[in-house]
Each structure stands twice: as structure tokens, then as C-alpha cells.
Amino acid sequence: MRIRVAQSDIAESILPGGLNFKLSELHGRPLSFDPQATLRPDPTHLAWHRREIFARS
């Protein structure tokens, strides 16, 4: 699973403490999870969102 950032998304965001980052820099990076985490995104739901929502942006 990789992060996808739509072209229309906000180019920059502000983190707590006033730090700035560009969302576009996350595009293509793999998702990472704590090894102890038991919850993960459902690939079926991600596919639906990519097809029905992400494609519109």
C-alpha cells in the first residue's frame, strides 16, 4: 500500500508547532504501521475510494 496525493489537494499543511510540509512529498511512499498494530486499512475499501472518490479530484 502506497500513499497517493491528488493534484487538487492542499499543497502544504501546517503541523502542530508551526512546521510546514508538502503533502506532495508523501506521494508514492509506502504506508507503514507499528508492528503491534492490529488495525489496517481494508484493501477493498481503499480500492473503492481510489475508484469512486480519488478519481474525481
N, CA, C and O of each residue as an XYZ file, in Angstrom:
228
protein
N       0.845     -1.176      0.000
C       0.000      0.000      0.000
C       0.888      1.236      0.000
O       1.840      1.342      0.773
N       0.554      2.162     -0.882
C       1.320      3.401     -1.002
C       0.399      4.606     -0.871
O      -0.796      4.529     -1.156
N       0.971      5.705     -0.438
C       0.237      6.957     -0.274
C       0.046      7.593     -1.641
O       0.979      7.666     -2.440
N      -1.182      8.056     -1.905
C      -1.470      8.791     -3.137
C      -2.009     10.160     -2.753
O      -2.916     10.270     -1.928
N      -1.449     11.198     -3.351
C      -1.888     12.567     -3.087
C      -2.426     13.134     -4.390
O      -1.710     13.210     -5.388
N      -3.691     13.532     -4.375
C      -4.305     14.101     -5.575
C      -3.690     15.456     -5.886
O      -3.264     16.178     -4.985
N      -3.649     15.790     -7.152
C      -3.115     17.078     -7.591
C      -3.895     18.242     -6.980
O      -3.324     19.301     -6.722
N      -5.178     18.055     -6.751
C      -6.012     19.145     -6.247
C      -5.925     19.318     -4.733
O      -6.479     20.276     -4.193
N      -5.251     18.423     -4.050
C      -5.137     18.545     -2.597
C      -4.296     19.756     -2.214
O      -3.540     20.287     -3.027
N      -4.438     20.171     -0.993
C      -3.667     21.297     -0.472
C      -2.180     20.997     -0.637
O      -1.718     19.921     -0.259
N      -1.450     21.919     -1.186
C      -0.034     21.712     -1.474
C       0.802     21.652     -0.205
O       1.771     20.896     -0.142
N       0.447     22.428      0.795
C       1.217     22.446      2.029
C       0.268     22.366      3.214
O      -0.886     22.788      3.133
N       0.761     21.827      4.293
C      -0.009     21.765      5.524
C       0.863     22.264      6.663
O       2.088     22.314      6.557
N       0.214     22.628      7.737
C       0.946     23.092      8.906
C       0.734     22.096     10.031
O      -0.397     21.765     10.384
N       1.837     21.627     10.585
C       1.796     20.693     11.700
C       1.743     21.474     13.007
O       2.071     22.660     13.038
N       1.330     20.812     14.084
C       1.390     21.488     15.384
C       2.807     22.019     15.615
O       3.787     21.344     15.298
N       2.908     23.193     16.151
C       4.201     23.816     16.357
C       4.615     24.692     15.193
O       5.685     25.300     15.221
N       3.766     24.764     14.158
C       4.032     25.638     13.036
C       4.938     25.075     11.964
O       5.353     25.812     11.070
N       5.263     23.784     12.021
C       6.112     23.188     10.993
C       5.310     22.977      9.719
O       4.170     22.515      9.774
N       5.890     23.307      8.581
C       5.236     23.132      7.282
C       5.777     21.893      6.583
O       6.943     21.533      6.748
N       4.931     21.256      5.814
C       5.383     20.174      4.937
C       4.490     20.142      3.709
O       3.359     20.626      3.744
N       4.995     19.577      2.632
C       4.229     19.464      1.395
C       3.650     18.056      1.305
O       4.380     17.068      1.379
N       2.333     17.977      1.146
C       1.691     16.674      1.001
C       2.224     15.935     -0.214
O       2.334     14.709     -0.204
N       2.554     16.677     -1.256
C       3.051     16.036     -2.478
C       4.329     15.237     -2.227
O       4.628     14.306     -2.975
N       5.080     15.583     -1.197
C       6.304     14.842     -0.882
C       6.003     13.441     -0.350
O       6.881     12.578     -0.345
N       4.770     13.213      0.094
C       4.377     11.893      0.593
C       3.935     10.957     -0.524
O       3.894      9.741     -0.341
N       3.602     11.525     -1.682
C       3.074     10.728     -2.785
C       4.038      9.596     -3.163
O       5.223      9.825     -3.404
N       3.507      8.384     -3.208
C       4.293      7.226     -3.605
C       5.004      6.515     -2.468
O       5.520      5.412     -2.652
N       5.037      7.126     -1.304
C       5.696      6.474     -0.165
C       4.839      5.316      0.341
O       3.611      5.373      0.291
N       5.488      4.281      0.821
C       4.702      3.167      1.371
C       4.076      3.544      2.713
O       4.646      4.311      3.489
N       2.905      2.996      2.963
C       2.302      3.150      4.281
C       3.101      2.298      5.255
O       3.571      1.217      4.903
N       3.248      2.779      6.455
C       3.946      1.977      7.467
C       3.082      1.918      8.716
O       2.365      2.863      9.048
N       3.167      0.803      9.386
C       2.359      0.565     10.576
C       3.240      0.044     11.691
O       4.245     -0.626     11.454
N       2.851      0.359     12.889
C       3.522     -0.206     14.057
C       3.334     -1.723     14.000
O       2.227     -2.193     13.738
N       4.394     -2.491     14.239
C       4.255     -3.955     14.186
C       3.199     -4.503     15.153
O       2.642     -5.576     14.924
N       2.929     -3.771     16.219
C       1.936     -4.215     17.205
C       0.506     -3.835     16.796
O      -0.449     -4.327     17.397
N       0.345     -2.991     15.809
C      -0.993     -2.524     15.409
C      -1.806     -3.676     14.836
O      -1.309     -4.483     14.050
N      -3.051     -3.732     15.242
C      -3.932     -4.797     14.752
C      -4.899     -4.291     13.689
O      -5.491     -5.093     12.967
N      -5.069     -2.988     13.582
C      -5.969     -2.419     12.588
C      -5.170     -1.967     11.369
O      -4.127     -1.324     11.496
N      -5.669     -2.310     10.206
C      -5.058     -1.916      8.940
C      -6.174     -1.483      7.994
O      -7.306     -1.949      8.125
N      -5.871     -0.596      7.038
C      -6.891     -0.250      6.046
C      -7.287     -1.488      5.237
O      -6.440     -2.312      4.892
N      -8.556     -1.606      4.946
C      -9.051     -2.723      4.148
C      -8.762     -2.424      2.674
O      -9.233     -1.406      2.165
N      -8.006     -3.271      1.973
C      -7.688     -3.021      0.566
C      -8.931     -2.833     -0.318
O      -8.888     -2.082     -1.293
N     -10.021     -3.505      0.015
C     -11.256     -3.349     -0.751
C     -11.803     -1.935     -0.615
O     -12.245     -1.339     -1.597
N     -11.772     -1.399      0.596
C     -12.266     -0.047      0.837
C     -11.343      0.990      0.192
O     -11.812      1.992     -0.349
N     -10.043      0.751      0.251
C      -9.101      1.664     -0.401
C      -9.321      1.673     -1.911
O      -9.263      2.730     -2.540
N      -9.569      0.518     -2.489
C      -9.811      0.429     -3.934
C     -11.077      1.186     -4.309
O     -11.103      1.890     -5.318
N     -12.137      1.046     -3.497
C     -13.376      1.770     -3.762
C     -13.123      3.275     -3.712
O     -13.561      4.010     -4.596
N     -12.415      3.733     -2.676
C     -12.153      5.158     -2.514
C     -11.316      5.684     -3.685
O     -11.583      6.770     -4.199
N     -10.327      4.933     -4.095
C      -9.474      5.345     -5.226
C     -10.320      5.450     -6.503
O     -10.153      6.384     -7.287
N     -11.227      4.488     -6.704
C     -12.041      4.453     -7.919
C     -13.163      5.509     -7.884
O     -13.389      6.196     -8.880
N     -13.860      5.639     -6.750
C     -15.063      6.476     -6.680
C     -14.813      7.906     -6.202
O     -15.558      8.810     -6.579
N     -13.817      8.127     -5.408
C     -13.578      9.447     -4.829
C     -12.300     10.085     -5.376
O     -12.327     11.214     -5.864
N     -11.209      9.376     -5.297
C      -9.911      9.920     -5.693
C      -9.892     10.273     -7.176
O      -9.289     11.275     -7.561
N     -10.529      9.482     -7.999
C     -10.531      9.718     -9.433
C     -11.242     11.016     -9.805
O     -10.985     11.570    -10.874
N     -12.129     11.510     -8.948
C     -12.872     12.746     -9.205
C     -12.015     13.986     -8.978
O     -12.302     15.049     -9.528
N     -10.973     13.856     -8.177
C     -10.192     15.045     -7.827
C      -9.122     15.344     -8.845
O      -8.380     16.314     -8.693
